[in-house]
Amino acid sequence: MVTEPVGWIPADRYLTELAENMYRPEWTWIAEVGERIVGRALWWGPRDSAHPVALDCLDVDPAVGERTAIAAELIRAALAVFPRPVQYAIKVAGGWREDPATSAAVEWRRAAARAAGLTQEVERLQFEWAPAGGVPAAGGALRFVEASDEEFLAVFARIAEGSLDYQTRTSVAAKGVDATAREEMDFYLGAPGKREWWRIACTHEGEVAGMAIPSATPYSVNVGYLGVVPEFRGRGYVDEILAEITRMHAANGESRITATTDVGNAPMAAAFLRAGYRTTEIRINLSNDLQS
């Protein structure tokens, strides 16, 4: 059991998802001193994945002294056999920097992750919608239509230009717009959400203004991906697109919708709040350098 004020994985969840193949013995790493377990790193992946995609829980017994060094070795050992990019999300409450216990819990974990090679860092806000937040009304300025994969790919590429999202900007700098668009679309095609939910947002004159991609994780439906193409930014269309996603999930009977955005993406964070979403936590995401 983790006693520090950071997100962790309780035994019942671990055992449940172990049975569902999302945690696995070969993805569960421990550190030992003699016959005593002093540290653990629990990696998670989709049921059908050959490799994990995320470090869900990292903990080292404070009695051993230098927790950072042991934690870094735990991560390095795993990364040596995981051949794909991964990330580690340290989950904390808002205002964590002002709380000494939370700040200390973050700092040794972050130092370990960085020492082990997870050097890309971005802080993200986690949001949640519930029916009490109200279902946003349709604005009426946009139409939402179905489209082919090729049409969606083209809009992914247009939205990537000038994006405020850290991961998108980093990927564009490393790989270019086209490769970034393809990776982002493939990610959502592989997510648990339904392809039939996707919509292109158009003006009443027929011009493409953006798109809405409601999606899901193994735990809940989520906002997924939304964006406005460069020439239509600044007109409030983000509110209409987010409202469309929220209405779609709500119409399907969903009582919980999750969403995330970078702390630095103030316009998107403000849009979530206007749409009735509330902030539930902050995630400090650390990941490998993006591969070119």
N, C-alpha and C positions, 0 to 999 in steps of 0.2 A: 504493500500500500504506500502510495506517495503521500507524504505529509505536507509538502510545500504547496503554496497557492498557484499551481499551474495545472493544466489539463493532464489527465492520466487515464489509463485503461484499467477499470476494475476487473477482478477475476471472473465474474459472471459474464461480462461482455467478451472477454478474451476467450473463454471456453465456448461460448455460443458461436463466435465467428471463427474459431478454430475448427469447429464442426462443419462450418460453411465454406472452409478453404480460403478464408480471407486473412487469417493468421495461420501460420504453418510452423512446425517444429524447426525446419531448416531456415526459417526467417526470424527465429527467436534466438537472440544471442545473449549469453550471460558471461559475467566476469567472476572468477573465483579466486579466493585467497585460501590456499589449502583446500579444505572441503566445504568452505563457507561461500555461499553466493553473495557477492557484494555489489553487483551491478547487473542491469538488464537493458536491452534495447529491443523493442517490439516493432517489427516491420509489418506493414499492411499492403495488400494488393487485391485487385478484383478476383473473383472466384476462378476465372478462367485464365488468369495471367501466369506466364512462366516466371515472372520476377516481381518483387514488390515495387511499389511506387512511392511509399511514404514511411517515414519513421514516426510511429504514433506515440511512443512512450520511451523516455530515456531517464533512468534513475540510477544513482550510485549511493551506497550507504555512506552517510556523512562521517561515520566513525573511521573510515579508512584514510581520511586525510585529504589527499589531493584528488578530488572528484573529477576535475576537468581532465586530467591525464588518463584516468581509467575510462571515462566516457569517450574520449577521443579514440582510444584504442578499440573500444567496442564498435564505434562507427567505422573506423578504418577496416577492421576485420570483415565487416559486412560488405562494404563498398568494393573490396577486393574481389568479391564473387558475384556482385550485382552489376551486370554490364550495361545498364541503362541509367539515364538521369533519374534522380530521386529528390525528394524534399522532406524537410523536417519542419513541422509547424508547432511552435511553442505557443500554447493557448493560455491567455491571461485575461483578467478583467480590465476594463478601462481604468486609466489612471495608474497603471502598474508602475510607472517610473517613480511615483511619489510614495509607493509602499515599499519599505526596506526589505521585507521578507520576499515579496514577489520579485523585486529588482534583483536580489541576490540569486534567487532560483533561476531567473532568466539568464543572468550573466555567466554562470559557470556552464550552463548548457549551450549557450551561444558560443562561448569560447571553445568548447569541445568540438562543436559542429564545424566551426571555421577551421580549427586545427586539422580536422579530418578531411577537409576539402569541400565542405558545403559553404562556399564563400559568397554566393549570390544571396542578397538579403532584401526583403521587402516586408513592410508591416501592412497588414490588411485588416479591415473592419468586417466583422461577421454580422449580418442582419437577419432578421426573421419577421415574417408576416403571419398574423393570425386573423381570423374573422373580426375580432374586436377592433382591428385597425381600419376596417371598412374596405369595401371593394372600390377601387378608383373608377370614376365615370369615364366613358369614352370622350375624347376631346373633339373628335369630328374632323380634324385637319388631315388625317391620314387614313388610307385604306390598307388592309392587311391581306395579302394574297399568297397563295401557294406558288412554289417555283421549283425549277430543276436544281440538281446539285451544281451544275455549271453556273447557273445564275447566282446561287448562294456563294459559291467560291469567288465570283467576281466582286460581290459585295463585301465579303470578308477582306479581300485585298484593299478595297477602297477605305474601309473603316480603319484598317491598320495604319494608314497614312495619318500622321499627326496624333495618334492615340496617346492618351494620358496614362494608359495601363503600363506598369513597369515591365511585366513579362513580355507584352507585345512589343514595346519599344526596344527591349534588349534583344529579342528574337529578330526583329527587322534589321537591327544594326549588325547582327551576326550572320544572318542567313538571307536577308532580303525579304521584300513584301510577298512575293509569290510563294516562297517556301513557308513563310509564317502563316499565310492564309490557308494553305493546304494542311499544315499541322493542326491549326485550330479547328478547321472543319472536320478533319478526321477524328479529333478528340471527341467532338460532340456526336459524330456518327456512332462512335463506340460507347458512348455513355448510356446509362439505363433509360434515358428519356426517349420519347417516340419521335421519329422523323416526321410524322404527319403533323406534329405541333408547329413546325417551323413556318415562319411567315416573313415575306418581304414587305417593308413599309413603303408605301407609295403616296405621293401627293395626288390630289384629284385631277391634276393635269397629266398623271401617268409617270412622273419622274420618280426614280428610286431615291428615297430619303434615308433608308437604313434597314435594319432587320431585327426580328425578335426570335430568339431560339430558346423557348422554355425547355428545361431539361430536368435531370434527376440524378441523384446519387443512390447507393444502396440503402440510404437511410431516409431520404425525403425528396420531394420534388424541389427544384430550385429555379432561380431566374435564368441560370445558364449564361447565355451570351446575348447582349444587345448593343447596338451602336448606331450612330448617325454618320452618314458620309460627310466628308469635309465641307462641301458647299452648302449643306443644310444645317450645320452646327450653329448654336446660338439662337435657335428659334423656339426652343421649348419642346422639340420633338421627342427628346429622351423621356419626358413624362408620359407622352402618349404610348411610346413603345413599351415602357415598363408597365403601364396600366394594362396594356393588351396581354402581356405575359401573366400578370397577376389575375386578371379576369379569367383567362383560360384555365389556370390551375384551380381557381375558386369554383368555376363552373363545373369542373370535374370532381368537385366535392372535397378538395384538399383543405385541410385545416392548418397546415404549416408549410410555408414556403421559405427557403433559405436563400441567401445571397451574400456575395463578398465583393469588396472593392478595395483598392489601395487606399491607405490613409491619405496619400498625396493627391488622390483623385477627388477633390472637393466637390466638383459638379455632380458626380455620380452619387457620392454619399448624400448630398443634399436632396437628390431626386428620390432616393430610397426613403428618406424621412418624410418628404412630401407625400409619398404614396402609402404612408401608414406602416412602414417597416420600422422596427426598433433595433438598436445595436445590442448584441448579446455578448460579444467578446472581441478581443483583438488577437490576431494570429501573426506571430513573427515567423515568416517563412524563410527558411534557409535551404538552398539547393546547390547542386553541382553547377559548374560553369556550363553554359549551353554549348552543345556540340555543333560545329559548323557542317 
